[in-house]
Amino acid sequence: MIRHMRDDGGAADGTSARPLRRDAEENRGRIVRAARELFAAQGLGVGFNDIARHAGVGVGTVYRRFPDKATLVRDALQDEVARLLEVADEALGGAPAWDGLMLLVEHVADLLAANLGLRDVALGPGQLWSEFDEVADRVRHHFEELLRRAQAEGSARADVTPQDLTMVYFMVTELALHASETNSRAYRRYLTVFMDGLRATSSATPLPEPLDEADADQIAGRWTSSS
């Protein structure tokens, strides 16, 4: 799993290191909370104008506190990203590999379905900011390693690829978005169908040709840019 976000431009040096006045610090907190809520509900395509309106501040205040979007994303999503890594580390330590893979697939789906901004960070292609590089690499490695182990022990079907996991996450999180006001847990039914489909069985239908990493990146880029 790799990630990408569209940048709105601006400086890359982050926020000022000088202590903020109390009112400025309060504004900054409102902006981060507003961004966290909007990113979770709508993904990272949300612009500074919408964030400012949701925070009850002027857009100029947002730009003064966060001269580039990557800095705001980092501050708004750092807790969610840390939880994603915690889940991945926990799953890798499980035995047998199938149990760890199922734990990771299920828990990551829950995290991404609840936060489309985190989904865009985790699944989109490319690189934007260095703060999340290690996390993205570790989560991707854990998925690939657990899938490899499960295939080696014969519990996961041999023709499934990491790119298949990425595409399924996009599908179930998109369902979660559109079903949220009707049944916020509806996506879990279809995730379970997919999880059962990962299991190696003698009656499994061979899969069509898989996506390569470049194709998956291109699809992910279009998907996140439309969210």
Backbone bond lengths (Angstrom), bond angles and torsions (degrees), N, CA, C in turn:
res aa  C-N    CA-C-N  psi(-1)  N-CA   C-N-CA  omega(-1)  CA-C   N-CA-C  phi
1 M - - - 1.445 - - 1.517 108.96 -
2 I 1.312 116.50 132.39 1.450 121.77 179.86 1.499 108.74 -132.02
3 R 1.300 117.37 168.40 1.446 117.75 -171.32 1.511 113.49 -138.25
4 H 1.348 113.51 162.13 1.452 121.40 -175.02 1.519 108.45 -156.18
5 M 1.311 115.56 151.80 1.458 118.75 171.83 1.510 107.68 -146.13
6 R 1.317 116.31 145.74 1.453 120.60 175.24 1.506 109.32 -79.84
7 D 1.337 117.19 130.58 1.459 122.49 -178.46 1.514 109.41 -97.09
8 D 1.324 116.95 140.01 1.456 121.34 176.76 1.519 112.23 -87.78
9 G 1.329 116.51 5.43 1.458 119.79 179.44 1.495 111.49 90.01
10 G 1.315 116.43 178.44 1.454 121.15 178.30 1.493 111.58 113.14
11 A 1.331 115.63 179.42 1.440 121.40 -177.49 1.508 110.03 -68.77
12 A 1.328 116.82 160.10 1.452 121.70 -177.50 1.513 112.14 -115.08
13 D 1.339 117.89 14.76 1.450 118.93 -173.93 1.519 113.09 -94.14
14 G 1.362 118.24 3.43 1.452 121.48 175.22 1.509 112.34 76.93
15 T 1.307 115.92 -166.14 1.447 120.77 -177.63 1.513 110.85 -82.37
16 S 1.328 115.10 163.28 1.459 120.49 -177.96 1.514 110.84 -65.71
17 A 1.345 115.58 145.14 1.460 120.50 177.97 1.518 111.56 -81.16
18 R 1.337 118.51 -12.00 1.461 120.91 -179.18 1.527 110.60 -70.80
19 P 1.343 117.89 145.36 1.465 120.05 177.08 1.527 110.90 -59.39
20 L 1.329 116.53 141.87 1.454 121.31 -179.48 1.521 110.36 -91.14
21 R 1.341 116.45 147.79 1.455 120.23 170.14 1.526 108.80 -62.86
22 R 1.338 115.89 160.32 1.457 119.13 -176.44 1.520 111.51 -58.63
23 D 1.336 118.09 -43.89 1.463 119.55 -178.99 1.521 110.98 -66.72
24 A 1.341 116.15 -35.99 1.460 119.35 178.30 1.529 110.75 -67.57
25 E 1.329 116.27 -39.09 1.462 120.17 178.47 1.525 110.81 -66.53
26 E 1.332 116.53 -37.86 1.467 119.76 177.20 1.525 110.72 -64.92
27 N 1.327 116.70 -41.43 1.463 120.19 176.90 1.524 110.85 -61.75
28 R 1.316 115.55 -42.07 1.459 119.81 179.83 1.532 110.39 -61.38
29 G 1.326 116.20 -43.10 1.460 119.61 177.98 1.516 112.46 -62.22
30 R 1.337 116.74 -40.45 1.468 120.13 178.05 1.522 110.87 -64.00
31 I 1.320 115.85 -39.60 1.464 119.60 -180.00 1.524 110.85 -64.66
32 V 1.324 117.04 -45.26 1.466 120.60 -179.80 1.524 110.71 -62.87
33 R 1.324 116.98 -43.03 1.469 119.74 178.97 1.523 111.32 -64.40
34 A 1.326 116.25 -41.93 1.466 119.78 178.88 1.521 110.84 -63.83
35 A 1.327 116.20 -43.84 1.463 119.99 178.99 1.521 110.88 -63.09
36 R 1.323 116.71 -41.77 1.466 120.41 179.69 1.529 110.35 -59.78
37 E 1.314 117.12 -44.07 1.466 120.90 -179.05 1.525 111.64 -67.41
38 L 1.330 117.11 -44.72 1.461 120.19 -177.09 1.518 111.63 -72.26
39 F 1.330 117.73 -40.29 1.459 119.87 176.87 1.528 110.23 -60.77
40 A 1.326 116.86 -41.82 1.463 120.23 -179.43 1.524 111.15 -63.04
41 A 1.321 117.21 -41.20 1.463 121.32 -174.82 1.520 113.33 -82.20
42 Q 1.353 117.57 -31.90 1.459 120.63 -170.15 1.522 114.59 -123.99
43 G 1.316 118.92 -10.04 1.455 120.90 -175.93 1.517 111.47 91.43
44 L 1.332 115.28 -179.59 1.460 120.58 -172.30 1.521 114.05 -81.89
45 G 1.331 117.60 1.80 1.456 119.72 175.97 1.514 113.85 -75.02
46 V 1.319 117.91 -7.08 1.468 121.56 179.23 1.526 109.53 -61.83
47 G 1.332 116.65 133.99 1.458 121.43 -178.00 1.516 113.20 -93.57
48 F 1.329 115.57 169.38 1.458 121.32 -179.51 1.531 112.43 -62.45
49 N 1.323 117.95 -33.25 1.467 119.80 179.03 1.525 111.22 -61.51
50 D 1.337 116.52 -44.65 1.461 120.44 179.28 1.524 111.05 -66.35
51 I 1.318 116.39 -39.76 1.464 120.06 179.66 1.521 110.27 -64.77
52 A 1.333 116.75 -43.34 1.464 120.35 179.08 1.522 110.82 -61.35
53 R 1.326 116.77 -44.17 1.465 120.73 179.87 1.529 110.56 -62.10
54 H 1.322 116.46 -42.98 1.464 120.69 -179.14 1.529 111.39 -67.62
55 A 1.328 116.18 -31.92 1.467 120.70 -179.70 1.519 112.72 -83.31
56 G 1.336 116.89 -15.19 1.455 120.40 -177.59 1.513 113.54 76.24
57 V 1.340 116.40 31.62 1.463 121.21 177.58 1.523 108.25 -129.65
58 G 1.324 116.23 168.43 1.451 120.36 175.72 1.516 111.12 -76.82
59 V 1.328 116.14 153.06 1.461 119.08 -178.43 1.524 111.16 -64.02
60 G 1.340 117.12 -29.12 1.457 119.87 176.32 1.516 112.01 -61.98
61 T 1.323 116.73 -34.37 1.466 120.64 177.30 1.523 110.81 -64.76
62 V 1.326 116.48 -38.96 1.463 119.95 178.01 1.525 110.08 -62.12
63 Y 1.327 116.77 -46.10 1.461 119.97 -179.03 1.524 112.12 -66.25
64 R 1.329 117.83 -33.11 1.465 119.19 177.97 1.525 111.59 -67.56
65 R 1.308 116.30 -38.68 1.462 119.89 -178.81 1.528 111.85 -81.31
66 F 1.341 116.37 -31.41 1.463 121.26 -176.29 1.524 108.96 -136.28
67 P 1.330 118.03 86.13 1.459 120.82 -175.71 1.527 113.98 -66.31
68 D 1.338 119.07 -12.68 1.460 120.46 173.42 1.522 109.15 -140.78
69 K 1.308 115.32 154.22 1.463 120.20 -173.56 1.521 112.13 -69.52
70 A 1.324 116.90 -32.00 1.454 119.88 -179.01 1.519 111.78 -59.41
71 T 1.331 117.05 -38.12 1.462 120.52 179.25 1.519 111.07 -64.86
72 L 1.321 116.44 -41.00 1.460 120.25 178.98 1.524 110.81 -66.68
73 V 1.317 117.11 -41.96 1.463 120.28 177.77 1.524 110.34 -60.63
74 R 1.316 116.28 -44.16 1.469 120.17 179.35 1.521 111.13 -57.47
75 D 1.320 116.86 -48.21 1.461 120.17 -176.94 1.529 112.02 -70.74
76 A 1.329 116.69 -34.95 1.465 120.10 -177.42 1.524 112.52 -74.76
77 L 1.331 117.09 -30.67 1.464 120.14 -172.38 1.521 114.21 -111.55
78 Q 1.327 118.60 4.88 1.462 118.95 -172.78 1.533 112.54 -61.08
79 D 1.320 118.49 -37.00 1.468 120.04 179.05 1.524 111.37 -67.82
80 E 1.324 116.75 -41.32 1.461 120.72 -179.73 1.527 110.89 -67.32
81 V 1.324 116.81 -39.28 1.463 120.59 178.33 1.526 110.46 -65.34
82 A 1.333 116.90 -40.02 1.465 120.47 177.65 1.527 110.93 -62.06
83 R 1.330 117.10 -39.13 1.459 120.74 178.25 1.523 110.93 -66.50
84 L 1.324 117.22 -38.79 1.460 121.40 177.13 1.522 110.32 -58.61
85 L 1.314 116.92 -44.56 1.459 121.19 179.62 1.523 110.86 -67.16
86 E 1.307 117.08 -39.19 1.468 121.01 178.58 1.528 110.92 -60.03
87 V 1.323 116.24 -44.06 1.464 120.92 178.85 1.524 110.58 -63.74
88 A 1.331 117.03 -42.29 1.462 120.79 -179.31 1.524 111.21 -64.31
89 D 1.323 117.17 -42.72 1.464 120.78 178.94 1.527 111.08 -63.83
90 E 1.323 116.62 -41.00 1.468 120.87 179.34 1.522 110.76 -62.87
91 A 1.324 116.82 -42.33 1.461 120.76 -177.63 1.521 111.64 -66.33
92 L 1.319 117.38 -37.98 1.463 120.50 -177.20 1.524 111.09 -65.26
93 G 1.320 117.08 -28.36 1.455 120.08 -178.97 1.511 114.22 -81.90
94 G 1.329 117.22 -3.08 1.455 120.35 -177.84 1.516 112.41 -80.59
95 A 1.324 115.86 156.00 1.458 121.91 175.73 1.527 107.04 -142.13
96 P 1.311 120.03 138.79 1.456 126.59 -1.76 1.528 113.33 -71.11
97 A 1.324 115.33 172.62 1.464 120.81 -175.34 1.526 111.96 -60.27
98 W 1.335 116.81 -35.12 1.469 119.38 -179.52 1.523 111.17 -59.20
99 D 1.328 116.95 -42.23 1.460 120.14 -179.73 1.524 111.00 -64.58
100 G 1.333 116.37 -41.38 1.456 119.90 177.78 1.512 111.95 -64.28
101 L 1.331 116.86 -40.70 1.461 120.76 179.45 1.522 110.53 -64.65
102 M 1.320 117.58 -44.08 1.461 120.65 179.57 1.527 111.17 -65.28
103 L 1.331 116.54 -39.00 1.463 120.18 176.55 1.519 110.51 -60.26
104 L 1.325 116.20 -45.33 1.462 120.05 -178.03 1.524 111.34 -68.15
105 V 1.321 117.49 -45.38 1.464 121.05 179.78 1.529 110.44 -58.23
106 E 1.323 116.46 -46.57 1.461 120.53 -175.31 1.525 111.95 -70.89
107 H 1.323 117.31 -47.74 1.463 119.95 -176.15 1.522 111.94 -69.05
108 V 1.322 117.10 -39.00 1.461 119.01 177.76 1.525 110.18 -66.28
109 A 1.320 117.90 -38.66 1.466 120.05 176.41 1.519 110.81 -59.29
110 D 1.330 117.09 -42.20 1.464 120.19 178.54 1.523 111.29 -62.02
111 L 1.336 116.78 -43.45 1.461 120.54 -179.77 1.524 111.38 -64.73
112 L 1.328 116.84 -43.88 1.465 120.24 -176.35 1.521 111.60 -73.68
113 A 1.329 117.62 -34.96 1.462 120.13 178.11 1.519 111.05 -66.06
114 A 1.321 116.59 -30.43 1.464 120.81 -179.51 1.516 112.89 -82.87
115 N 1.341 117.70 -12.41 1.463 120.20 -173.93 1.522 109.54 -150.21
116 L 1.337 116.22 99.20 1.464 120.04 -177.73 1.521 111.78 -67.71
117 G 1.321 117.85 -27.28 1.456 119.64 175.41 1.511 111.25 -64.65
118 L 1.320 116.38 -42.69 1.459 120.47 175.85 1.519 110.24 -63.87
119 R 1.330 116.73 -37.35 1.460 119.62 175.86 1.521 110.92 -59.30
120 D 1.336 117.25 -45.05 1.458 120.30 -179.51 1.521 111.30 -63.39
121 V 1.336 116.83 -38.45 1.460 120.94 177.47 1.526 110.38 -64.91
122 A 1.325 116.57 -44.76 1.456 121.26 -171.73 1.520 113.77 -77.32
123 L 1.329 117.94 -34.47 1.459 120.55 -168.74 1.517 115.19 -108.57
124 G 1.326 118.07 -22.11 1.458 119.28 -175.46 1.518 112.32 -70.80
125 P 1.345 117.85 162.25 1.459 121.71 -178.19 1.520 112.53 -85.66
126 G 1.316 116.07 164.60 1.457 121.71 171.36 1.510 113.49 84.94
127 Q 1.332 115.21 -173.17 1.453 122.34 -179.34 1.510 108.86 -135.38
128 L 1.329 116.60 147.16 1.452 119.59 177.26 1.510 112.13 -133.41
129 W 1.296 118.55 -46.37 1.459 119.75 -176.62 1.523 109.40 -133.15
130 S 1.336 115.79 147.27 1.455 121.02 -172.70 1.518 113.24 -75.87
131 E 1.340 118.45 -21.58 1.457 120.54 -173.78 1.527 112.75 -60.13
132 F 1.342 117.88 -31.34 1.455 120.62 -175.94 1.523 112.79 -103.73
133 D 1.326 118.38 4.02 1.457 120.18 -177.64 1.524 111.82 -58.45
134 E 1.326 116.85 -48.72 1.460 120.62 -177.14 1.522 111.18 -63.58
135 V 1.321 116.31 -41.43 1.461 120.15 179.77 1.524 110.46 -62.94
136 A 1.330 116.82 -47.99 1.463 120.38 -179.01 1.522 110.82 -60.50
137 D 1.330 116.53 -42.89 1.461 120.33 -179.82 1.529 111.30 -64.60
138 R 1.323 117.15 -41.17 1.467 120.19 -178.33 1.522 111.66 -68.87
139 V 1.318 117.43 -42.29 1.464 119.50 178.93 1.521 110.26 -64.40
140 R 1.331 116.36 -44.46 1.466 119.51 178.23 1.526 110.70 -60.53
141 H 1.336 116.55 -44.27 1.465 120.31 179.17 1.526 111.08 -60.89
142 H 1.325 117.51 -42.33 1.459 120.54 -178.31 1.527 111.10 -63.69
143 F 1.332 116.90 -41.65 1.462 119.62 176.68 1.524 110.80 -61.31
144 E 1.318 116.08 -48.63 1.463 119.92 -177.33 1.522 111.42 -64.10
145 E 1.330 116.59 -40.48 1.463 120.41 -178.68 1.528 111.36 -68.64
146 L 1.322 117.30 -43.36 1.463 119.64 178.92 1.523 111.60 -65.46
147 L 1.324 116.78 -39.76 1.460 119.55 177.28 1.522 110.22 -64.21
148 R 1.330 116.87 -43.36 1.470 120.59 179.04 1.530 110.61 -60.80
149 R 1.330 116.80 -45.43 1.468 120.38 -179.64 1.528 111.22 -63.95
150 A 1.323 116.36 -43.57 1.464 119.70 -179.16 1.524 111.07 -65.07
151 Q 1.319 116.89 -36.51 1.461 119.85 176.51 1.525 110.63 -68.40
152 A 1.334 116.69 -38.79 1.461 120.60 179.88 1.526 111.74 -65.78
153 E 1.331 117.60 -34.83 1.462 120.30 179.70 1.524 111.73 -84.22
154 G 1.341 116.79 -3.87 1.455 121.10 175.48 1.509 115.34 85.17
155 S 1.327 117.94 9.42 1.463 120.19 -178.59 1.522 113.09 -90.89
156 A 1.329 118.00 -27.16 1.467 122.46 177.96 1.521 109.36 -107.13
157 R 1.312 116.38 141.92 1.459 119.49 -179.07 1.525 110.33 -63.27
158 A 1.316 115.63 144.00 1.459 121.45 -170.38 1.517 113.22 -75.65
159 D 1.331 118.37 -17.30 1.464 120.17 -174.53 1.523 113.02 -95.76
160 V 1.327 119.24 7.64 1.461 122.67 175.98 1.521 109.61 -86.50
161 T 1.329 116.61 140.32 1.463 122.13 -179.03 1.530 110.16 -119.91
162 P 1.340 118.03 162.64 1.469 119.99 174.70 1.525 112.84 -57.86
163 Q 1.335 117.25 -32.04 1.464 120.04 178.79 1.530 111.46 -64.48
164 D 1.332 116.73 -30.99 1.464 119.54 176.20 1.523 110.72 -61.99
165 L 1.330 116.72 -40.59 1.462 120.34 178.68 1.522 110.69 -61.92
166 T 1.331 116.64 -43.05 1.464 120.37 -179.92 1.522 111.42 -60.01
167 M 1.335 117.11 -46.58 1.459 120.23 -178.45 1.526 111.60 -64.77
168 V 1.315 117.39 -39.50 1.464 119.96 178.91 1.519 110.49 -65.08
169 Y 1.326 117.55 -38.27 1.464 119.73 177.25 1.521 111.10 -61.59
170 F 1.324 117.28 -40.90 1.460 119.07 176.35 1.527 110.59 -60.73
171 M 1.315 117.06 -42.92 1.460 119.82 -177.16 1.525 112.03 -66.41
172 V 1.334 117.27 -45.80 1.470 118.17 -176.65 1.528 111.53 -72.88
173 T 1.340 117.78 -32.14 1.467 118.48 177.79 1.520 111.17 -73.56
174 E 1.330 117.45 -30.77 1.465 119.76 174.94 1.530 109.97 -66.78
175 L 1.319 116.47 -40.93 1.461 120.04 175.23 1.525 110.36 -61.98
176 A 1.327 116.58 -43.47 1.465 120.06 179.52 1.521 111.12 -58.44
177 L 1.333 116.94 -38.95 1.460 121.32 179.19 1.521 111.00 -61.90
178 H 1.323 117.11 -49.23 1.465 120.73 -174.16 1.529 112.81 -78.80
179 A 1.331 117.17 -20.72 1.467 120.46 -179.34 1.520 112.68 -98.08
180 S 1.322 117.80 0.50 1.466 120.84 -169.71 1.526 112.98 -59.54
181 E 1.332 117.97 -36.53 1.464 120.01 -177.87 1.524 112.64 -85.26
182 T 1.325 116.81 -11.64 1.466 121.26 179.83 1.523 111.37 -101.15
183 N 1.330 115.13 -51.45 1.470 121.53 179.53 1.519 107.45 -155.12
184 S 1.315 116.54 100.74 1.462 121.12 -173.15 1.521 112.92 -67.80
185 R 1.327 117.52 -13.63 1.468 120.70 -179.74 1.522 112.11 -106.36
186 A 1.298 118.74 9.38 1.464 121.21 -176.56 1.521 111.95 -58.84
187 Y 1.319 116.80 -35.19 1.468 120.07 -177.13 1.522 112.19 -61.55
188 R 1.344 117.79 -25.21 1.460 120.30 -176.75 1.532 111.69 -64.58
189 R 1.321 117.34 -31.69 1.466 120.04 178.13 1.522 110.22 -61.56
190 Y 1.320 116.66 -46.68 1.463 120.57 -175.24 1.524 111.14 -77.95
191 L 1.313 116.51 -27.62 1.459 119.65 172.12 1.527 110.08 -64.41
192 T 1.328 116.69 -39.32 1.465 120.42 179.01 1.521 111.09 -65.21
193 V 1.337 116.87 -39.66 1.466 120.32 175.62 1.524 109.84 -58.38
194 F 1.329 116.41 -44.40 1.458 120.05 179.25 1.522 111.29 -65.01
195 M 1.333 117.02 -44.29 1.459 120.24 -178.19 1.524 110.99 -60.78
196 D 1.331 116.92 -40.76 1.461 119.68 175.62 1.524 111.02 -63.80
197 G 1.330 116.15 -33.40 1.456 120.03 179.18 1.513 114.00 -70.24
198 L 1.318 117.46 -15.60 1.466 120.85 176.22 1.521 112.62 -75.30
199 R 1.323 116.38 -22.43 1.470 119.97 -172.67 1.527 111.00 -71.70
200 A 1.310 115.44 137.29 1.460 121.07 178.28 1.525 109.69 -72.70
201 T 1.338 116.59 124.89 1.465 122.00 175.78 1.519 108.76 -139.54
202 S 1.312 116.03 156.00 1.465 119.89 -179.57 1.522 111.95 -70.32
203 S 1.334 117.12 -19.71 1.466 120.49 -177.11 1.528 113.20 -98.35
204 A 1.334 118.02 6.03 1.466 120.89 -177.42 1.527 110.94 -64.38
205 T 1.334 116.25 135.72 1.460 121.65 175.79 1.525 109.16 -76.76
206 P 1.335 118.50 130.88 1.469 119.54 179.20 1.527 111.09 -57.37
207 L 1.313 116.28 140.09 1.458 121.17 -179.18 1.520 110.89 -80.69
208 P 1.345 117.62 148.75 1.467 120.26 171.66 1.528 110.62 -62.22
209 E 1.323 115.59 175.54 1.468 120.85 -178.09 1.532 110.46 -56.57
210 P 1.337 117.84 134.26 1.468 120.17 -177.00 1.519 112.31 -78.36
211 L 1.321 115.83 161.46 1.459 121.63 169.78 1.513 109.48 -72.22
212 D 1.331 116.75 141.39 1.458 117.78 169.54 1.526 108.47 -86.80
213 E 1.336 116.75 174.77 1.458 120.09 -174.15 1.521 111.82 -63.32
214 A 1.339 117.58 -37.55 1.465 120.61 -179.45 1.528 111.06 -65.04
215 D 1.333 116.61 -42.73 1.465 120.14 178.11 1.529 111.00 -63.61
216 A 1.330 116.05 -42.90 1.461 119.89 179.67 1.524 110.98 -62.93
217 D 1.336 117.07 -39.73 1.462 120.96 177.91 1.525 111.13 -62.64
218 Q 1.335 116.06 -42.45 1.463 119.97 -178.76 1.530 110.62 -64.59
219 I 1.312 116.71 -43.84 1.462 120.63 178.12 1.520 110.57 -63.67
220 A 1.334 116.69 -43.95 1.462 120.73 -179.61 1.524 111.23 -61.89
221 G 1.341 116.96 -38.54 1.453 120.50 178.92 1.512 112.00 -62.75
222 R 1.332 116.93 -42.20 1.464 120.48 178.10 1.526 110.93 -67.43
223 W 1.313 115.55 -37.76 1.459 119.66 -177.85 1.522 111.03 -66.83
224 T 1.333 116.98 -48.64 1.462 119.37 -178.41 1.520 111.82 -68.88
225 S 1.336 117.91 -30.89 1.463 119.85 -179.59 1.520 111.94 -71.97
226 S 1.339 117.16 -18.66 1.464 120.11 179.66 1.519 112.52 -96.39
227 S 1.337 117.21 -2.88 1.469 119.72 -177.07 1.510 110.96 -82.55
